[in-house]
Amino acid sequence: MPIRREVLREINRFSVAPMQRSDLFMCVVAGHGFSRGGHTFLAACDSEIAPEALSRETAVSLETVRNRRVKIVTER
């Protein structure tokens, strides 16, 4: 299982790949995740699940993944 920095690096790698509005971006994760306060997170091996504030800082939110792709597509 990768550490948070590696997950974010891969998200960045995909965010610079050429995409058109009609393209489909799929993020498939074989690992662990969790939900907190209505948000879903991907857990990296260095993620801290408790307390909640720390889990938000050490895991990768699906919102981060989604927003990064939306930003790239709308800028092109």
RODOVO-768991 format. One record per residue: residue number from 1; residue in one letter; x, y, z of N, C-alpha, C in turn. Coordinates in steps of 0.1 Angstrom, whole numbers. Example, Ala and Ser with C-alpha at 12.3 -4.5 7.8 and 13.67 -1.06 7.14 Angstrom:
RODOVO-768991
+-----+--------+-------+-------+-------+-------+-------+-------+-------+-------+-------+
| num | residu |    nx |    ny |    nz |   cax |   cay |   caz |    cx |    cy |    cz |
+-----+--------+-------+-------+-------+-------+-------+-------+-------+-------+-------+
|   1 |      A |   132 |   -57 |    78 |   123 |   -45 |    78 |   132 |   -33 |    78 |
|   2 |      S |   128 |   -22 |    71 |   137 |   -11 |    71 |   129 |     0 |    79 |
+-----+--------+-------+-------+-------+-------+-------+-------+-------+-------+-------+
***
This chain:
RODOVO-768991
+-----+--------+-------+-------+-------+-------+-------+-------+-------+-------+-------+
| num | residu |    nx |    ny |    nz |   cax |   cay |   caz |    cx |    cy |    cz |
+-----+--------+-------+-------+-------+-------+-------+-------+-------+-------+-------+
|   1 |      M |     9 |   -12 |     0 |     0 |     0 |     0 |     9 |    12 |     0 |
|   2 |      P |     6 |    22 |    -9 |    15 |    34 |   -10 |    12 |    44 |     2 |
|   3 |      I |    22 |    53 |     4 |    20 |    63 |    13 |    13 |    75 |     7 |
|   4 |      R |     8 |    84 |    15 |    -1 |    95 |    10 |     6 |   103 |    -1 |
|   5 |      R |    19 |   106 |     1 |    26 |   113 |    -9 |    26 |   107 |   -23 |
|   6 |      E |    27 |    93 |   -23 |    27 |    86 |   -36 |    14 |    86 |   -42 |
|   7 |      V |     3 |    85 |   -34 |   -11 |    86 |   -40 |   -13 |   100 |   -46 |
|   8 |      L |    -9 |   110 |   -39 |   -10 |   124 |   -44 |    -2 |   126 |   -57 |
|   9 |      R |    10 |   120 |   -57 |    19 |   121 |   -69 |    12 |   115 |   -81 |
|  10 |      E |     6 |   103 |   -79 |    -1 |    97 |   -90 |   -13 |   105 |   -95 |
|  11 |      I |   -20 |   111 |   -86 |   -32 |   119 |   -89 |   -27 |   131 |   -98 |
|  12 |      N |   -16 |   137 |   -94 |   -10 |   148 |  -101 |    -5 |   143 |  -115 |
|  13 |      R |     0 |   131 |  -116 |     5 |   126 |  -129 |    -7 |   124 |  -139 |
|  14 |      F |   -18 |   120 |  -134 |   -30 |   119 |  -142 |   -36 |   132 |  -145 |
|  15 |      S |   -34 |   142 |  -137 |   -40 |   155 |  -139 |   -33 |   163 |  -150 |
|  16 |      V |   -21 |   159 |  -154 |   -14 |   166 |  -165 |   -16 |   158 |  -178 |
|  17 |      A |   -22 |   147 |  -177 |   -24 |   139 |  -190 |   -35 |   146 |  -198 |
|  18 |      P |   -33 |   146 |  -211 |   -43 |   152 |  -220 |   -57 |   146 |  -218 |
|  19 |      M |   -67 |   154 |  -217 |   -81 |   149 |  -216 |   -90 |   159 |  -222 |
|  20 |      Q |  -100 |   154 |  -228 |  -111 |   162 |  -234 |  -123 |   161 |  -225 |
|  21 |      R |  -133 |   170 |  -226 |  -145 |   169 |  -218 |  -152 |   156 |  -220 |
|  22 |      S |  -151 |   150 |  -231 |  -159 |   137 |  -234 |  -151 |   125 |  -229 |
|  23 |      D |  -139 |   127 |  -224 |  -131 |   116 |  -219 |  -137 |   111 |  -205 |
|  24 |      L |  -134 |    99 |  -202 |  -138 |    93 |  -189 |  -126 |    90 |  -181 |
|  25 |      F |  -126 |    95 |  -169 |  -115 |    93 |  -159 |  -120 |    83 |  -149 |
|  26 |      M |  -113 |    72 |  -147 |  -117 |    63 |  -137 |  -105 |    61 |  -127 |
|  27 |      C |  -108 |    61 |  -115 |   -98 |    59 |  -104 |  -102 |    46 |   -97 |
|  28 |      V |   -94 |    36 |   -99 |   -97 |    23 |   -93 |   -87 |    21 |   -82 |
|  29 |      V |   -92 |    18 |   -70 |   -83 |    16 |   -59 |   -86 |     3 |   -52 |
|  30 |      A |   -75 |    -5 |   -51 |   -76 |   -18 |   -44 |   -69 |   -15 |   -31 |
|  31 |      G |   -77 |   -12 |   -21 |   -71 |    -9 |    -8 |   -82 |    -6 |     2 |
|  32 |      H |   -79 |     3 |    11 |   -88 |     6 |    22 |   -93 |    21 |    21 |
|  33 |      G |  -104 |    23 |    26 |  -110 |    36 |    27 |  -119 |    37 |    38 |
|  34 |      F |  -124 |    49 |    41 |  -133 |    52 |    52 |  -141 |    64 |    50 |
|  35 |      S |  -152 |    66 |    57 |  -160 |    78 |    56 |  -160 |    85 |    69 |
|  36 |      R |  -160 |    98 |    69 |  -161 |   106 |    80 |  -168 |   119 |    77 |
|  37 |      G |  -178 |   122 |    85 |  -186 |   135 |    83 |  -191 |   137 |    69 |
|  38 |      G |  -196 |   126 |    62 |  -201 |   128 |    49 |  -191 |   128 |    38 |
|  39 |      H |  -178 |   126 |    41 |  -167 |   125 |    31 |  -161 |   111 |    31 |
|  40 |      T |  -156 |   107 |    19 |  -150 |    94 |    18 |  -135 |    97 |    15 |
|  41 |      F |  -127 |    88 |    21 |  -112 |    90 |    20 |  -106 |    77 |    16 |
|  42 |      L |   -95 |    78 |     8 |   -86 |    66 |     5 |   -76 |    66 |    16 |
|  43 |      A |   -73 |    55 |    22 |   -64 |    53 |    33 |   -50 |    49 |    27 |
|  44 |      A |   -40 |    56 |    30 |   -26 |    52 |    26 |   -20 |    45 |    38 |
|  45 |      C |    -9 |    38 |    36 |    -3 |    31 |    47 |     2 |    40 |    58 |
|  46 |      D |     3 |    53 |    56 |     7 |    62 |    66 |    -4 |    71 |    71 |
|  47 |      S |   -17 |    67 |    67 |   -28 |    75 |    72 |   -31 |    72 |    87 |
|  48 |      E |   -35 |    82 |    94 |   -40 |    80 |   108 |   -55 |    81 |   108 |
|  49 |      I |   -62 |    70 |   112 |   -76 |    70 |   112 |   -83 |    78 |   123 |
|  50 |      A |   -76 |    78 |   134 |   -82 |    86 |   146 |   -71 |    95 |   151 |
|  51 |      P |   -74 |   106 |   156 |   -87 |   113 |   156 |   -91 |   118 |   143 |
|  52 |      E |  -103 |   123 |   142 |  -109 |   127 |   129 |  -101 |   138 |   122 |
|  53 |      A |   -96 |   147 |   129 |   -89 |   158 |   123 |   -76 |   153 |   117 |
|  54 |      L |   -69 |   144 |   123 |   -57 |   138 |   118 |   -60 |   129 |   106 |
|  55 |      S |   -71 |   122 |   106 |   -74 |   114 |    94 |   -77 |   122 |    82 |
|  56 |      R |   -83 |   134 |    83 |   -85 |   143 |    72 |   -72 |   148 |    66 |
|  57 |      E |   -62 |   149 |    74 |   -49 |   155 |    70 |   -40 |   144 |    64 |
|  58 |      T |   -42 |   131 |    68 |   -32 |   121 |    64 |   -38 |   111 |    54 |
|  59 |      A |   -51 |   112 |    51 |   -57 |   103 |    41 |   -60 |   112 |    28 |
|  60 |      V |   -64 |   106 |    18 |   -67 |   114 |     5 |   -82 |   113 |     3 |
|  61 |      S |   -88 |   125 |     3 |  -103 |   125 |     1 |  -106 |   123 |   -14 |
|  62 |      L |  -117 |   116 |   -16 |  -122 |   115 |   -30 |  -125 |   128 |   -36 |
|  63 |      E |  -129 |   138 |   -28 |  -132 |   151 |   -32 |  -119 |   157 |   -39 |
|  64 |      T |  -107 |   154 |   -33 |   -95 |   159 |   -38 |   -93 |   153 |   -52 |
|  65 |      V |   -95 |   140 |   -54 |   -93 |   134 |   -67 |  -103 |   140 |   -77 |
|  66 |      R |  -115 |   141 |   -73 |  -126 |   146 |   -82 |  -123 |   161 |   -86 |
|  67 |      N |  -120 |   169 |   -77 |  -117 |   183 |   -80 |  -105 |   185 |   -88 |
|  68 |      R |   -95 |   177 |   -87 |   -83 |   178 |   -95 |   -86 |   175 |  -109 |
|  69 |      R |   -94 |   165 |  -112 |   -97 |   162 |  -126 |  -106 |   172 |  -132 |
|  70 |      V |  -116 |   177 |  -124 |  -126 |   187 |  -129 |  -118 |   200 |  -133 |
|  71 |      K |  -109 |   204 |  -125 |  -101 |   216 |  -127 |   -93 |   215 |  -140 |
|  72 |      I |   -86 |   204 |  -142 |   -78 |   202 |  -154 |   -87 |   202 |  -167 |
|  73 |      V |   -98 |   195 |  -167 |  -107 |   194 |  -178 |  -113 |   208 |  -182 |
|  74 |      T |  -117 |   216 |  -172 |  -123 |   229 |  -174 |  -113 |   239 |  -179 |
|  75 |      E |  -100 |   237 |  -175 |   -90 |   247 |  -179 |   -86 |   245 |  -194 |
|  76 |      R |   -89 |   234 |  -200 |   -85 |   231 |  -214 |   -95 |   235 |  -224 |
+-----+--------+-------+-------+-------+-------+-------+-------+-------+-------+-------+
***
